[in-house]
Amino acid sequence: MAMAHPTTYEAIGYTGDKNSFPLVAFPREIPAPRPDELLINVIGSSLNPLEFKLADLNFFGNTPPVALGFDVSGTVVAVGKDVKDYAVGDSVVAMSDCNGNGGWATGGSGGYAVAREYLSAKKPEAVSFADAGALPVCFLAAYLGLFEHVRPGDTVYIPGGAGGVGHLAIQMAANALGAEKVISSGSSNGSKELILRSGAHTFLDYKLEDTTQRVLDLTDGRGADVVFDPTYSEQSYVGSAKAVRHGGKWVVLGVGPGRTSRTQITESPVDAILAEKSAKHINANVLDYFMGSRVIEEATKDFLRGAMAASMRWHVKDLVRPVVSEEIVSSVEAINAGLSKLRQASGVHGKIAVNLSYR
Ligand SMILES: NC(=O)c1ccc[n+]([C@@H]2O[C@H](COP(=O)([O-])OP(=O)(O)OC[C@H]3O[C@@H](n4cnc5c(N)ncnc54)[C@H](OP(=O)(O)O)[C@@H]3O)[C@@H](O)[C@H]2O)c1
């Protein structure tokens, strides 16, 4: 079933195979959803480092041009034949398909993204399109990193807590999962303010302090029960691995130690540090669900559905909400400027939201 919509629009993304930042606009046919997908007219989105990394390296191996913009909120305009729980006209939030179907567009009338039904959720009226569009990638990253690992009463250490992932992870640990103490780090007053506002009990300045020693001091020498490191910094990994307790869990976001550049593998002492403490090394990676021909099992789909539903439920309950430090319109210039800020890997607080419906 489908709602009347145009057949083409101006998407924003990359057209070369490598080193394709800054992004450009290009005409794109609006795709038909596959059997388990929704086609969404996108109203809200946000920026993620993933988008400039894909323009740099095209690591999913998609054939350009590739439309970017994987965080999406908007209105369903068509559903695949196997989709049961969504209908045309529903307001939804989703992580769109990383294999080339992001939702950014020029013009102010919204882009068009396809998303798998199990990476979508209905958007309650109480949640704005802007907030919903700022959640998916970072919320899923924090959920994968924490949901099955944090127990009520735990002490959790989250370096980089002012980032897109970090500020949601602090709220999740402190407000939704029952952590007793959340320790986090950043490098500026703006980061400190956001980290404490997100619910962390202690802020550490990673440029000025020995953060490992501070975590050990704050836990009577024991170390944190769970460390979730979303910094993509090899230097942070070494320090945060040393801050986990004996038998604790060290959860890293994405590809993990020695692989952060994605182009070469470097030596990392992290596994040796963790082995000495009998601590578990856990990788949380949202991108795994889009790799190659990976078959996603039903239990995994249910887990992801649960995560997307939680992103809306916890927002309504005021437990986990995105903090938008800047809202830009969906133009090539504004998106390139925003992604250039994110490329510094420091200094952006919370999320940069993208408004696609500004006409
Ligand atoms: N594979 C996945 O599943 C997945 C999903 C989402 C994100 N990611 C990746 O995860 C990383 C973070 O994403 P994001 O959206 O949160 O990025 P972001 O908004 O740019 O945040 C980066 C944060 O890292 C902090 N930081 C940088 N170096 C640090 C260090 N040495 N110690 C402690 N904190 C440090 C910065 O703090 P200050 O500003 O205070 O310096 C900043 O708050 C990116 O590389 C992204 O690509 C991966």
PDBQT file of the ligand as one rigid body, heavy atoms in Angstrom, charges set to zero:
ROOT
HETATM    1  N1  LIG A 401      29.561   1.193  15.300  1.00  0.00    +0.000 N 
HETATM    2  C1  LIG A 401      28.566   1.691  16.021  1.00  0.00    +0.000 C 
HETATM    3  O1  LIG A 401      27.668   0.970  16.437  1.00  0.00    +0.000 OA
HETATM    4  C2  LIG A 401      28.550   3.147  16.334  1.00  0.00    +0.000 A 
HETATM    5  C3  LIG A 401      27.346   3.785  16.639  1.00  0.00    +0.000 A 
HETATM    6  C4  LIG A 401      27.372   5.144  16.998  1.00  0.00    +0.000 A 
HETATM    7  C5  LIG A 401      28.591   5.820  17.023  1.00  0.00    +0.000 A 
HETATM    8  N2  LIG A 401      29.739   5.162  16.690  1.00  0.00    +0.000 N 
HETATM    9  C6  LIG A 401      31.034   5.843  16.747  1.00  0.00    +0.000 C 
HETATM   10  O2  LIG A 401      31.249   6.217  18.111  1.00  0.00    +0.000 OA
HETATM   11  C7  LIG A 401      32.008   7.426  18.181  1.00  0.00    +0.000 C 
HETATM   12  C8  LIG A 401      31.240   8.429  19.042  1.00  0.00    +0.000 C 
HETATM   13  O3  LIG A 401      30.049   8.792  18.377  1.00  0.00    +0.000 OA
HETATM   14  P1  LIG A 401      29.247  10.096  18.836  1.00  0.00    +0.000 P 
HETATM   15  O4  LIG A 401      28.104  10.243  17.921  1.00  0.00    +0.000 OA
HETATM   16  O5  LIG A 401      29.014  10.028  20.305  1.00  0.00    +0.000 OA
HETATM   17  O6  LIG A 401      30.368  11.218  18.527  1.00  0.00    +0.000 OA
HETATM   18  P2  LIG A 401      30.495  12.711  19.094  1.00  0.00    +0.000 P 
HETATM   19  O7  LIG A 401      29.148  13.250  19.365  1.00  0.00    +0.000 OA
HETATM   20  O8  LIG A 401      31.420  13.390  18.169  1.00  0.00    +0.000 OA
HETATM   21  O9  LIG A 401      31.199  12.537  20.523  1.00  0.00    +0.000 OA
HETATM   22  C9  LIG A 401      32.540  12.295  20.686  1.00  0.00    +0.000 C 
HETATM   23  C10 LIG A 401      32.834  12.478  22.191  1.00  0.00    +0.000 C 
HETATM   24  O10 LIG A 401      34.041  11.810  22.522  1.00  0.00    +0.000 OA
HETATM   25  C11 LIG A 401      34.672  12.560  23.529  1.00  0.00    +0.000 C 
HETATM   26  N3  LIG A 401      36.093  12.192  23.483  1.00  0.00    +0.000 N 
HETATM   27  C12 LIG A 401      36.936  12.287  22.430  1.00  0.00    +0.000 A 
HETATM   28  N4  LIG A 401      38.158  11.804  22.812  1.00  0.00    +0.000 NA
HETATM   29  C13 LIG A 401      38.035  11.388  24.097  1.00  0.00    +0.000 A 
HETATM   30  C14 LIG A 401      38.933  10.825  25.036  1.00  0.00    +0.000 A 
HETATM   31  N5  LIG A 401      40.220  10.574  24.739  1.00  0.00    +0.000 N 
HETATM   32  N6  LIG A 401      38.458  10.516  26.279  1.00  0.00    +0.000 NA
HETATM   33  C15 LIG A 401      37.175  10.778  26.619  1.00  0.00    +0.000 A 
HETATM   34  N7  LIG A 401      36.296  11.332  25.769  1.00  0.00    +0.000 NA
HETATM   35  C16 LIG A 401      36.714  11.636  24.525  1.00  0.00    +0.000 A 
HETATM   36  C17 LIG A 401      34.385  14.018  23.213  1.00  0.00    +0.000 C 
HETATM   37  O11 LIG A 401      34.382  14.770  24.424  1.00  0.00    +0.000 OA
HETATM   38  P3  LIG A 401      34.751  16.371  24.498  1.00  0.00    +0.000 P 
HETATM   39  O12 LIG A 401      33.919  17.066  23.433  1.00  0.00    +0.000 OA
HETATM   40  O13 LIG A 401      34.371  16.765  25.881  1.00  0.00    +0.000 OA
HETATM   41  O14 LIG A 401      36.237  16.464  24.226  1.00  0.00    +0.000 OA
HETATM   42  C18 LIG A 401      32.983  13.929  22.610  1.00  0.00    +0.000 C 
HETATM   43  O15 LIG A 401      31.989  14.181  23.598  1.00  0.00    +0.000 OA
HETATM   44  C19 LIG A 401      32.190   7.892  16.719  1.00  0.00    +0.000 C 
HETATM   45  O16 LIG A 401      33.465   7.455  16.286  1.00  0.00    +0.000 OA
HETATM   46  C20 LIG A 401      31.091   7.145  15.965  1.00  0.00    +0.000 C 
HETATM   47  O17 LIG A 401      31.403   6.925  14.617  1.00  0.00    +0.000 OA
HETATM   48  C21 LIG A 401      29.738   3.844  16.362  1.00  0.00    +0.000 A 
ENDROOT
TORSDOF 0
